[in-house]
């Protein structure tokens, strides 16, 4: 999760990036802008996925701890 957040922290705002590529030929500019947007959406999706995985891991850890405690109590 930290690696993904580090990458996100280093990213520039897509609107600033789009202004930087204004001087490119139109077709190239469209490709670059779409790639940038896709990358940003992928980063957001990755952050959400990692958060869900961390939640699932905590739930599994709690369940396994509970099962171990019950088996030791018998």
Buried (B, 14 or more C-beta within 10 A) or exposed (E): EEEBEEEEEEEEEEEEBBEEBEEEEEEEBEEBBEEBEEEBEEBEEBBEEBEEEEEEEEEEEEEEEEEEEEEEEE
